């Protein structure tokens, strides 16, 4: 899958999408940015259920986004317990705990296709769970086993997962909006992009990823070039299922011409809301919609 994003001034030297600091930069940026040293980086893979990506290498720093189990990254630097990395899928740059990284020994074969699932030490749901994974996490399946009528996927890690909660890599959901709807009531989390906590643009990104489209992470990036601009008309009657509505720093997905779903700080969860009610509520503090797009 190819990341959908325009080549324009927004991302020309956006630190969110390009790895460069005064002392160190991605070798691919040599000649474009100033840095004391340029390196190619080394490949790694996220080996924990969710890895917070921070703007600074401090545990107290807020998170910009997250990487999921099985996500590939390039590591440019490692110091003080943090690694400076760039995601292979959405190109986001930042700092993760060095302990979150593992090798790329096995090629992922499946993605978690439900909002959340458990990993067990063996093929039996009565075993104590070892971890929980979010939708979009990538695992390597080596076989299957059945216990009391339930089929389990046996993983290269030695663990087991419910086979029905996984889908082969390359298999895509038919309707990204239906994927987004499956996250209803998931807690809102600034920077979140998982079934354990998610923000507005993270919901768009993860839902579209499961439908076969890798799209930009942040709402300003999505508003700048995801799909095509749309004029819904003064009464917004031109909107349809799947269209996106943008405010400054926020995005929502239309379920139909009147109702939208979004991860929001008002309800602090993924919830449905009438478009007109949302426009009135949000406008009180942040103004009206800044644009509409059809992915």
TORKOL-4160 file (C-alpha; in steps of 0.2 Angstrom, whole numbers, padded with zeros to 4 digits, m for minus):
295
<pt num="1" X="0000" Y="0000" Z="0000"/>
<pt num="2" X="0006" Y="0018" Z="m0004"/>
<pt num="3" X="0004" Y="0032" Z="0008"/>
<pt num="4" X="m0008" Y="0044" Z="0001"/>
<pt num="5" X="m0001" Y="0062" Z="0003"/>
<pt num="6" X="0002" Y="0077" Z="m0008"/>
<pt num="7" X="0020" Y="0083" Z="m0012"/>
<pt num="8" X="0019" Y="0101" Z="m0006"/>
<pt num="9" X="0026" Y="0113" Z="0006"/>
<pt num="10" X="0016" Y="0105" Z="0021"/>
<pt num="11" X="0028" Y="0090" Z="0021"/>
<pt num="12" X="0043" Y="0097" Z="0012"/>
<pt num="13" X="0053" Y="0097" Z="0029"/>
<pt num="14" X="0039" Y="0093" Z="0041"/>
<pt num="15" X="0048" Y="0086" Z="0056"/>
<pt num="16" X="0034" Y="0074" Z="0059"/>
<pt num="17" X="0038" Y="0065" Z="0043"/>
<pt num="18" X="0056" Y="0068" Z="0040"/>
<pt num="19" X="0070" Y="0063" Z="0052"/>
<pt num="20" X="0082" Y="0077" Z="0055"/>
<pt num="21" X="0090" Y="0085" Z="0070"/>
<pt num="22" X="0105" Y="0097" Z="0071"/>
<pt num="23" X="0116" Y="0083" Z="0076"/>
<pt num="24" X="0109" Y="0069" Z="0066"/>
<pt num="25" X="0097" Y="0066" Z="0050"/>
<pt num="26" X="0091" Y="0052" Z="0039"/>
<pt num="27" X="0104" Y="0049" Z="0025"/>
<pt num="28" X="0090" Y="0051" Z="0012"/>
<pt num="29" X="0089" Y="0070" Z="0017"/>
<pt num="30" X="0107" Y="0073" Z="0014"/>
<pt num="31" X="0109" Y="0089" Z="0004"/>
<pt num="32" X="0091" Y="0095" Z="0009"/>
<pt num="33" X="0093" Y="0098" Z="0027"/>
<pt num="34" X="0108" Y="0103" Z="0038"/>
<pt num="35" X="0114" Y="0091" Z="0051"/>
<pt num="36" X="0131" Y="0086" Z="0058"/>
<pt num="37" X="0129" Y="0068" Z="0053"/>
<pt num="38" X="0118" Y="0058" Z="0041"/>
<pt num="39" X="0114" Y="0039" Z="0044"/>
<pt num="40" X="0104" Y="0026" Z="0035"/>
<pt num="41" X="0097" Y="0019" Z="0051"/>
<pt num="42" X="0093" Y="0001" Z="0055"/>
<pt num="43" X="0077" Y="m0009" Z="0053"/>
<pt num="44" X="0067" Y="m0014" Z="0068"/>
<pt num="45" X="0049" Y="m0020" Z="0073"/>
<pt num="46" X="0038" Y="m0015" Z="0087"/>
<pt num="47" X="0037" Y="m0029" Z="0099"/>
<pt num="48" X="0025" Y="m0023" Z="0112"/>
<pt num="49" X="0006" Y="m0021" Z="0110"/>
<pt num="50" X="0006" Y="m0002" Z="0108"/>
<pt num="51" X="0022" Y="0009" Z="0108"/>
<pt num="52" X="0019" Y="0028" Z="0112"/>
<pt num="53" X="0028" Y="0039" Z="0100"/>
<pt num="54" X="0034" Y="0055" Z="0108"/>
<pt num="55" X="0041" Y="0072" Z="0102"/>
<pt num="56" X="0055" Y="0071" Z="0115"/>
<pt num="57" X="0065" Y="0057" Z="0123"/>
<pt num="58" X="0056" Y="0059" Z="0140"/>
<pt num="59" X="0043" Y="0049" Z="0148"/>
<pt num="60" X="0034" Y="0065" Z="0153"/>
<pt num="61" X="0033" Y="0071" Z="0135"/>
<pt num="62" X="0015" Y="0069" Z="0128"/>
<pt num="63" X="0012" Y="0057" Z="0114"/>
<pt num="64" X="0011" Y="0062" Z="0095"/>
<pt num="65" X="0005" Y="0045" Z="0089"/>
<pt num="66" X="0007" Y="0027" Z="0092"/>
<pt num="67" X="0014" Y="0011" Z="0083"/>
<pt num="68" X="0006" Y="m0006" Z="0085"/>
<pt num="69" X="0013" Y="m0023" Z="0087"/>
<pt num="70" X="0022" Y="m0029" Z="0071"/>
<pt num="71" X="0024" Y="m0011" Z="0064"/>
<pt num="72" X="0041" Y="m0009" Z="0055"/>
<pt num="73" X="0052" Y="0006" Z="0059"/>
<pt num="74" X="0069" Y="0013" Z="0055"/>
<pt num="75" X="0080" Y="0017" Z="0070"/>
<pt num="76" X="0092" Y="0032" Z="0068"/>
<pt num="77" X="0098" Y="0034" Z="0086"/>
<pt num="78" X="0096" Y="0026" Z="0103"/>
<pt num="79" X="0101" Y="0034" Z="0119"/>
<pt num="80" X="0095" Y="0035" Z="0137"/>
<pt num="81" X="0082" Y="0021" Z="0135"/>
<pt num="82" X="0074" Y="0029" Z="0120"/>
<pt num="83" X="0075" Y="0026" Z="0101"/>
<pt num="84" X="0073" Y="0039" Z="0088"/>
<pt num="85" X="0063" Y="0031" Z="0074"/>
<pt num="86" X="0052" Y="0033" Z="0059"/>
<pt num="87" X="0037" Y="0022" Z="0055"/>
<pt num="88" X="0038" Y="0013" Z="0038"/>
<pt num="89" X="0020" Y="0014" Z="0035"/>
<pt num="90" X="0015" Y="0032" Z="0039"/>
<pt num="91" X="0033" Y="0040" Z="0040"/>
<pt num="92" X="0029" Y="0047" Z="0057"/>
<pt num="93" X="0045" Y="0052" Z="0067"/>
<pt num="94" X="0048" Y="0052" Z="0085"/>
<pt num="95" X="0054" Y="0043" Z="0101"/>
<pt num="96" X="0049" Y="0027" Z="0107"/>
<pt num="97" X="0055" Y="0017" Z="0122"/>
<pt num="98" X="0070" Y="0006" Z="0116"/>
<pt num="99" X="0063" Y="m0008" Z="0125"/>
<pt num="100" X="0048" Y="m0008" Z="0113"/>
<pt num="101" X="0059" Y="m0013" Z="0098"/>
<pt num="102" X="0062" Y="m0031" Z="0092"/>
<pt num="103" X="0070" Y="m0039" Z="0076"/>
<pt num="104" X="0062" Y="m0043" Z="0060"/>
<pt num="105" X="0065" Y="m0062" Z="0061"/>
<pt num="106" X="0048" Y="m0067" Z="0054"/>
<pt num="107" X="0037" Y="m0059" Z="0040"/>
<pt num="108" X="0020" Y="m0055" Z="0046"/>
<pt num="109" X="0006" Y="m0065" Z="0038"/>
<pt num="110" X="m0010" Y="m0058" Z="0047"/>
<pt num="111" X="m0017" Y="m0043" Z="0055"/>
<pt num="112" X="m0029" Y="m0042" Z="0070"/>
<pt num="113" X="m0046" Y="m0037" Z="0062"/>
<pt num="114" X="m0056" Y="m0034" Z="0078"/>
<pt num="115" X="m0055" Y="m0019" Z="0089"/>
<pt num="116" X="m0045" Y="m0030" Z="0102"/>
<pt num="117" X="m0040" Y="m0048" Z="0105"/>
<pt num="118" X="m0030" Y="m0058" Z="0118"/>
<pt num="119" X="m0014" Y="m0068" Z="0116"/>
<pt num="120" X="m0013" Y="m0084" Z="0125"/>
<pt num="121" X="0002" Y="m0095" Z="0130"/>
<pt num="122" X="m0006" Y="m0109" Z="0120"/>
<pt num="123" X="m0022" Y="m0114" Z="0111"/>
<pt num="124" X="m0035" Y="m0113" Z="0125"/>
<pt num="125" X="m0045" Y="m0098" Z="0131"/>
<pt num="126" X="m0044" Y="m0104" Z="0149"/>
<pt num="127" X="m0026" Y="m0101" Z="0149"/>
<pt num="128" X="m0021" Y="m0084" Z="0157"/>
<pt num="129" X="m0019" Y="m0071" Z="0144"/>
<pt num="130" X="m0002" Y="m0064" Z="0140"/>
<pt num="131" X="m0006" Y="m0048" Z="0131"/>
<pt num="132" X="m0020" Y="m0039" Z="0122"/>
<pt num="133" X="m0017" Y="m0033" Z="0104"/>
<pt num="134" X="m0027" Y="m0019" Z="0094"/>
<pt num="135" X="m0034" Y="m0020" Z="0077"/>
<pt num="136" X="m0020" Y="m0017" Z="0065"/>
<pt num="137" X="m0007" Y="m0027" Z="0074"/>
<pt num="138" X="0003" Y="m0038" Z="0063"/>
<pt num="139" X="0007" Y="m0056" Z="0068"/>
<pt num="140" X="0015" Y="m0071" Z="0060"/>
<pt num="141" X="0004" Y="m0087" Z="0059"/>
<pt num="142" X="0013" Y="m0104" Z="0058"/>
<pt num="143" X="m0002" Y="m0115" Z="0060"/>
<pt num="144" X="m0018" Y="m0119" Z="0068"/>
<pt num="145" X="m0026" Y="m0129" Z="0083"/>
<pt num="146" X="m0043" Y="m0133" Z="0089"/>
<pt num="147" X="m0048" Y="m0134" Z="0107"/>
<pt num="148" X="m0066" Y="m0137" Z="0112"/>
<pt num="149" X="m0072" Y="m0132" Z="0095"/>
<pt num="150" X="m0063" Y="m0115" Z="0095"/>
<pt num="151" X="m0049" Y="m0113" Z="0081"/>
<pt num="152" X="m0033" Y="m0104" Z="0087"/>
<pt num="153" X="m0019" Y="m0097" Z="0076"/>
<pt num="154" X="m0002" Y="m0103" Z="0082"/>
<pt num="155" X="0010" Y="m0088" Z="0081"/>
<pt num="156" X="0029" Y="m0088" Z="0078"/>
<pt num="157" X="0031" Y="m0080" Z="0095"/>
<pt num="158" X="0025" Y="m0096" Z="0103"/>
<pt num="159" X="0008" Y="m0089" Z="0108"/>
<pt num="160" X="m0009" Y="m0092" Z="0101"/>
<pt num="161" X="m0024" Y="m0080" Z="0096"/>
<pt num="162" X="m0042" Y="m0083" Z="0091"/>
<pt num="163" X="m0041" Y="m0087" Z="0072"/>
<pt num="164" X="m0057" Y="m0078" Z="0069"/>
<pt num="165" X="m0049" Y="m0062" Z="0075"/>
<pt num="166" X="m0036" Y="m0062" Z="0062"/>
<pt num="167" X="m0036" Y="m0059" Z="0043"/>
<pt num="168" X="m0022" Y="m0062" Z="0031"/>
<pt num="169" X="m0011" Y="m0048" Z="0026"/>
<pt num="170" X="m0018" Y="m0041" Z="0009"/>
<pt num="171" X="m0036" Y="m0044" Z="0014"/>
<pt num="172" X="m0046" Y="m0028" Z="0016"/>
<pt num="173" X="m0062" Y="m0023" Z="0023"/>
<pt num="174" X="m0075" Y="m0018" Z="0011"/>
<pt num="175" X="m0081" Y="m0002" Z="0020"/>
<pt num="176" X="m0069" Y="0008" Z="0030"/>
<pt num="177" X="m0084" Y="0017" Z="0039"/>
<pt num="178" X="m0090" Y="0000" Z="0046"/>
<pt num="179" X="m0073" Y="m0002" Z="0053"/>
<pt num="180" X="m0074" Y="0015" Z="0061"/>
<pt num="181" X="m0091" Y="0010" Z="0068"/>
<pt num="182" X="m0084" Y="m0005" Z="0077"/>
<pt num="183" X="m0074" Y="0007" Z="0088"/>
<pt num="184" X="m0089" Y="0015" Z="0095"/>
<pt num="185" X="m0087" Y="0018" Z="0114"/>
<pt num="186" X="m0068" Y="0016" Z="0113"/>
<pt num="187" X="m0060" Y="0029" Z="0125"/>
<pt num="188" X="m0053" Y="0045" Z="0117"/>
<pt num="189" X="m0034" Y="0046" Z="0119"/>
<pt num="190" X="m0024" Y="0061" Z="0112"/>
<pt num="191" X="m0012" Y="0053" Z="0100"/>
<pt num="192" X="m0020" Y="0036" Z="0101"/>
<pt num="193" X="m0022" Y="0025" Z="0086"/>
<pt num="194" X="m0027" Y="0008" Z="0094"/>
<pt num="195" X="m0042" Y="m0001" Z="0101"/>
<pt num="196" X="m0037" Y="0004" Z="0118"/>
<pt num="197" X="m0038" Y="0023" Z="0115"/>
<pt num="198" X="m0040" Y="0033" Z="0099"/>
<pt num="199" X="m0041" Y="0051" Z="0093"/>
<pt num="200" X="m0051" Y="0058" Z="0078"/>
<pt num="201" X="m0037" Y="0056" Z="0065"/>
<pt num="202" X="m0031" Y="0040" Z="0072"/>
<pt num="203" X="m0049" Y="0033" Z="0069"/>
<pt num="204" X="m0049" Y="0038" Z="0051"/>
<pt num="205" X="m0031" Y="0032" Z="0048"/>
<pt num="206" X="m0034" Y="0015" Z="0056"/>
<pt num="207" X="m0051" Y="0012" Z="0049"/>
<pt num="208" X="m0044" Y="0016" Z="0031"/>
<pt num="209" X="m0029" Y="0005" Z="0034"/>
<pt num="210" X="m0040" Y="m0010" Z="0037"/>
<pt num="211" X="m0049" Y="m0006" Z="0021"/>
<pt num="212" X="m0032" Y="m0006" Z="0011"/>
<pt num="213" X="m0028" Y="0013" Z="0011"/>
<pt num="214" X="m0013" Y="0019" Z="0021"/>
<pt num="215" X="m0016" Y="0038" Z="0024"/>
<pt num="216" X="m0008" Y="0052" Z="0034"/>
<pt num="217" X="m0009" Y="0052" Z="0052"/>
<pt num="218" X="m0014" Y="0070" Z="0058"/>
<pt num="219" X="m0030" Y="0079" Z="0054"/>
<pt num="220" X="m0021" Y="0093" Z="0045"/>
<pt num="221" X="m0012" Y="0081" Z="0034"/>
<pt num="222" X="m0028" Y="0072" Z="0030"/>
<pt num="223" X="m0037" Y="0089" Z="0027"/>
<pt num="224" X="m0023" Y="0094" Z="0015"/>
<pt num="225" X="m0024" Y="0080" Z="0003"/>
<pt num="226" X="m0034" Y="0064" Z="0007"/>
<pt num="227" X="m0046" Y="0061" Z="m0007"/>
<pt num="228" X="m0054" Y="0076" Z="m0016"/>
<pt num="229" X="m0061" Y="0092" Z="m0009"/>
<pt num="230" X="m0080" Y="0092" Z="m0008"/>
<pt num="231" X="m0094" Y="0106" Z="m0009"/>
<pt num="232" X="m0108" Y="0099" Z="0001"/>
<pt num="233" X="m0119" Y="0114" Z="m0002"/>
<pt num="234" X="m0126" Y="0126" Z="0011"/>
<pt num="235" X="m0137" Y="0113" Z="0019"/>
<pt num="236" X="m0124" Y="0100" Z="0018"/>
<pt num="237" X="m0136" Y="0089" Z="0008"/>
<pt num="238" X="m0122" Y="0084" Z="m0003"/>
<pt num="239" X="m0113" Y="0073" Z="0010"/>
<pt num="240" X="m0114" Y="0054" Z="0010"/>
<pt num="241" X="m0107" Y="0040" Z="0019"/>
<pt num="242" X="m0088" Y="0040" Z="0021"/>
<pt num="243" X="m0086" Y="0059" Z="0018"/>
<pt num="244" X="m0075" Y="0068" Z="0030"/>
<pt num="245" X="m0079" Y="0084" Z="0039"/>
<pt num="246" X="m0064" Y="0094" Z="0045"/>
<pt num="247" X="m0063" Y="0108" Z="0059"/>
<pt num="248" X="m0047" Y="0116" Z="0065"/>
<pt num="249" X="m0038" Y="0101" Z="0073"/>
<pt num="250" X="m0052" Y="0089" Z="0071"/>
<pt num="251" X="m0060" Y="0077" Z="0059"/>
<pt num="252" X="m0076" Y="0066" Z="0058"/>
<pt num="253" X="m0083" Y="0053" Z="0047"/>
<pt num="254" X="m0100" Y="0054" Z="0040"/>
<pt num="255" X="m0112" Y="0039" Z="0042"/>
<pt num="256" X="m0125" Y="0047" Z="0031"/>
<pt num="257" X="m0130" Y="0064" Z="0026"/>
<pt num="258" X="m0135" Y="0069" Z="0044"/>
<pt num="259" X="m0125" Y="0059" Z="0056"/>
<pt num="260" X="m0106" Y="0057" Z="0059"/>
<pt num="261" X="m0095" Y="0047" Z="0070"/>
<pt num="262" X="m0079" Y="0053" Z="0078"/>
<pt num="263" X="m0067" Y="0051" Z="0092"/>
<pt num="264" X="m0069" Y="0067" Z="0102"/>
<pt num="265" X="m0065" Y="0076" Z="0118"/>
<pt num="266" X="m0083" Y="0080" Z="0121"/>
<pt num="267" X="m0089" Y="0063" Z="0125"/>
<pt num="268" X="m0071" Y="0057" Z="0128"/>
<pt num="269" X="m0075" Y="0042" Z="0117"/>
<pt num="270" X="m0079" Y="0037" Z="0099"/>
<pt num="271" X="m0097" Y="0042" Z="0097"/>
<pt num="272" X="m0111" Y="0046" Z="0085"/>
<pt num="273" X="m0117" Y="0064" Z="0083"/>
<pt num="274" X="m0129" Y="0074" Z="0072"/>
<pt num="275" X="m0119" Y="0085" Z="0060"/>
<pt num="276" X="m0129" Y="0100" Z="0063"/>
<pt num="277" X="m0128" Y="0098" Z="0082"/>
<pt num="278" X="m0109" Y="0095" Z="0081"/>
<pt num="279" X="m0107" Y="0111" Z="0070"/>
<pt num="280" X="m0117" Y="0121" Z="0083"/>
<pt num="281" X="m0107" Y="0114" Z="0098"/>
<pt num="282" X="m0090" Y="0115" Z="0091"/>
<pt num="283" X="m0093" Y="0132" Z="0083"/>
<pt num="284" X="m0096" Y="0139" Z="0100"/>
<pt num="285" X="m0077" Y="0137" Z="0104"/>
<pt num="286" X="m0068" Y="0133" Z="0088"/>
<pt num="287" X="m0078" Y="0140" Z="0073"/>
<pt num="288" X="m0086" Y="0130" Z="0059"/>
<pt num="289" X="m0080" Y="0117" Z="0048"/>
<pt num="290" X="m0064" Y="0121" Z="0038"/>
<pt num="291" X="m0067" Y="0109" Z="0024"/>
<pt num="292" X="m0075" Y="0093" Z="0017"/>
<pt num="293" X="m0067" Y="0079" Z="0008"/>
<pt num="294" X="m0072" Y="0063" Z="m0001"/>
<pt num="295" X="m0059" Y="0049" Z="0001"/>
